[in-house]
């Protein structure tokens, strides 16, 4: 792609731009592999602005690999709650336990050993090893791939196996070997702030003179947008039981033994965390929910049978559009179930819950409509 003096100039200009204009992010002030690793996991499919407060709070509670490895999983999830994609937190802790058991609590420097850790793939391994240890591995993620595609005017779907492997070879060739960590961060920064998917700021690009796409005037069409997976619509109904003390019932995440038997994997939609009794429903959601409540022993005639439909909740998980129909049922006493826990409806912070469960709780807190047609709500305290 670039060779000789062109490659030298490209590296010099990009690294110079990064040194002067990089964003001041907390994980850029350290070479601690644990902190860099944590940031890389949190940044997967999540905006930088959303990650920063979670990153800082997480480190306050789990400042070291040992602290993370030894913590109860539920507490780890509670500190992750709201960040989404909770398998990241579970894998993060599993990897911390592997590092503690197999590597004397020191993040390994071998690519093979890093790739053997839970939740770490080629990109994450290259990022951690280059930034923390200066290892000569080039990263390739969506931002970097877009930069490379525009520089080389590469058309087509970048994620196809052959094209992605070629992009990795190109990334390896461009890597500044004496500054691998800064180089990788510079490439990612360029893609995140200048060479963006839409409306790239080509006039501000520090390496625009090397970009074939810019010269061809094709920055808005290269790379080609990937075809989105067809949306799947799912409708759920949630039972929000509330006693006279405004306490509600949440159910525990499914155990490993019950995960495989979950129909349509509703548990996965709820991030396998604490949740209201929930099921997938058809056209008659109320009938389905009543039958579910009766069959599961959550309700009987003595406890109350008036189901109050509250504001519906909408939630998106990757390609799935989820609509939840919450029904509030005021009862004199909450049922006792082995895998349940009672807690204040307006404060669910004692256990880890997903954003979807947060939304359902907020809907159930809405007061009935007034004569003016307006609704009132109470503040919902869900964060730890």
Residue pairs with C-beta under 8 A, 6 or more apart in sequence:
1 148
1 151
1 152
1 170
1 173
1 174
2 10
2 151
2 173
2 174
2 210
6 210
7 174
9 210
10 174
10 207
10 210
11 174
11 176
11 183
13 206
13 207
14 183
14 186
14 187
14 190
14 206
14 207
15 176
15 179
15 182
15 183
15 186
16 206
17 186
17 190
17 206
17 207
18 182
18 185
18 186
18 189
18 190
19 182
22 28
22 185
22 186
22 189
23 48
23 189
23 193
25 39
25 48
25 52
26 39
26 52
26 55
26 56
27 35
27 36
27 38
27 39
27 55
28 185
30 36
31 131
31 132
32 132
33 107
33 128
33 132
33 133
34 64
34 65
34 107
35 59
36 127
36 128
36 131
36 132
37 107
37 120
37 124
37 128
37 132
38 55
38 58
38 59
38 92
39 51
39 55
40 124
40 127
40 128
41 88
41 91
41 92
41 119
41 124
42 51
42 54
42 55
42 58
42 83
42 88
43 51
44 85
44 88
44 124
45 84
45 85
46 83
46 84
46 85
48 192
50 83
51 83
54 79
54 80
54 82
54 83
57 79
58 79
58 80
61 67
61 71
61 75
61 79
62 68
62 71
62 76
62 79
64 105
65 96
65 99
65 100
65 105
65 107
66 96
66 100
66 105
68 76
68 92
68 93
68 96
69 93
69 96
69 97
69 99
69 100
69 105
70 100
71 93
73 90
73 93
74 351
74 352
76 89
76 90
76 92
76 93
77 86
77 89
77 90
77 273
77 352
78 349
78 351
78 352
78 384
79 384
80 86
80 88
80 89
80 352
81 273
81 352
81 353
81 354
81 382
81 383
81 384
82 355
82 358
82 382
82 383
83 89
84 271
84 354
84 355
86 271
86 272
86 273
86 352
86 354
87 119
88 119
91 118
91 119
92 118
92 119
94 118
94 119
95 117
95 118
95 119
95 120
98 116
98 117
98 118
99 105
99 106
99 107
99 108
99 117
103 113
107 114
107 128
107 132
108 114
108 117
109 129
109 133
109 135
111 125
111 129
111 135
111 137
114 120
114 125
114 128
114 129
115 121
115 122
115 125
120 128
122 140
123 139
123 140
123 141
125 137
126 135
126 137
126 138
126 139
126 140
126 184
127 139
127 184
129 135
129 137
130 136
130 137
130 138
130 139
130 180
130 181
130 183
130 184
131 181
131 184
131 185
132 181
134 180
134 181
135 180
136 175
136 177
136 180
137 175
137 180
138 168
138 171
138 172
138 174
138 175
138 180
138 183
138 184
139 171
139 184
139 187
139 188
140 148
140 164
140 167
140 168
140 171
141 188
142 191
143 187
143 188
143 190
143 191
143 192
143 195
144 167
144 171
144 184
144 187
144 188
144 191
145 158
145 164
145 167
145 223
146 158
146 191
146 195
146 197
146 223
147 187
147 190
147 191
147 195
148 154
148 167
148 170
148 171
148 174
149 158
149 167
149 213
149 222
149 223
150 195
150 200
150 211
150 212
150 213
150 214
150 219
150 222
150 223
151 207
151 210
151 211
151 212
151 213
152 170
152 212
153 212
153 213
153 216
153 218
153 222
154 163
154 167
154 222
154 223
155 222
155 223
155 224
156 163
156 223
156 224
157 163
157 224
157 226
158 164
158 167
158 223
158 224
158 226
159 226
171 187
174 187
175 183
175 184
176 182
176 183
190 205
190 206
190 207
194 200
194 201
194 204
194 205
194 206
195 201
195 205
197 225
198 220
199 220
200 219
200 220
202 208
202 211
202 214
202 219
205 211
205 214
208 214
213 219
213 222
228 319
229 318
229 319
230 319
231 319
231 320
231 321
232 319
232 320
232 321
233 320
233 321
233 323
234 264
234 269
234 280
234 320
234 321
234 322
234 323
235 280
235 281
235 282
235 285
235 322
235 323
235 324
235 325
236 266
236 269
236 278
236 279
236 280
236 281
236 322
236 323
236 324
236 325
237 278
237 279
237 281
237 285
237 286
237 288
237 289
237 292
237 324
237 325
237 326
237 327
238 275
238 276
238 277
238 278
238 313
238 324
238 325
238 326
238 327
238 360
239 276
239 277
239 278
239 289
239 292
239 293
239 298
239 299
239 327
239 329
240 248
240 276
240 310
240 326
240 327
240 328
240 329
240 345
240 360
240 361
240 364
241 248
241 249
241 277
241 298
241 299
241 329
241 331
241 334
241 335
242 248
242 328
242 329
242 330
242 331
242 345
242 364
243 330
243 331
243 332
243 333
243 334
243 342
244 332
246 344
246 345
246 346
247 334
247 342
247 343
247 344
247 345
248 276
248 334
248 342
248 343
248 344
248 345
248 361
248 364
249 276
249 277
249 298
249 334
249 335
249 337
249 340
249 341
249 342
250 274
250 275
250 276
250 340
250 341
250 342
250 343
250 348
250 351
250 353
250 357
251 274
251 275
251 276
251 277
251 337
251 339
251 340
252 274
252 339
252 340
252 341
253 267
253 272
253 273
253 274
253 275
254 262
254 267
254 272
259 267
259 272
262 268
263 279
263 280
264 280
266 278
266 279
266 280
267 275
269 317
269 320
269 322
269 356
270 278
270 354
270 356
270 357
271 354
271 356
273 351
273 352
273 353
273 354
273 357
274 341
274 348
274 351
274 352
274 353
274 357
275 353
275 354
275 356
275 357
276 326
276 357
276 360
276 361
277 292
277 293
277 296
277 298
278 324
279 288
279 289
279 292
281 288
281 289
281 325
282 288
285 325
286 307
286 309
286 327
289 307
289 325
289 327
290 299
290 305
290 307
292 298
293 299
293 329
294 300
297 335
297 337
298 335
298 337
299 305
299 329
299 331
299 335
302 332
303 329
303 331
303 332
303 333
303 335
304 329
304 330
304 331
304 332
305 329
306 329
306 330
307 327
307 328
307 329
308 327
308 328
308 329
308 330
309 325
309 326
309 327
310 326
310 327
310 328
310 363
310 364
310 366
311 326
311 363
311 366
311 375
312 323
312 324
312 325
312 326
312 363
313 323
313 324
313 326
313 356
313 359
313 360
313 363
314 321
314 322
314 323
314 324
315 322
315 324
315 355
315 356
315 359
316 322
322 356
324 356
324 359
324 360
326 360
326 363
326 364
328 364
334 342
341 350
341 351
343 350
343 351
345 361
345 364
345 365
346 361
346 365
346 378
346 379
346 380
346 381
347 380
347 381
347 382
348 357
348 358
348 361
348 380
348 381
348 382
349 381
349 382
349 383
349 384
353 361
353 382
358 380
358 382
361 380
361 382
362 377
362 380
365 377
365 378
365 380
366 375
366 376
366 377
367 375
367 376
367 377
367 378
368 375
369 375
370 376
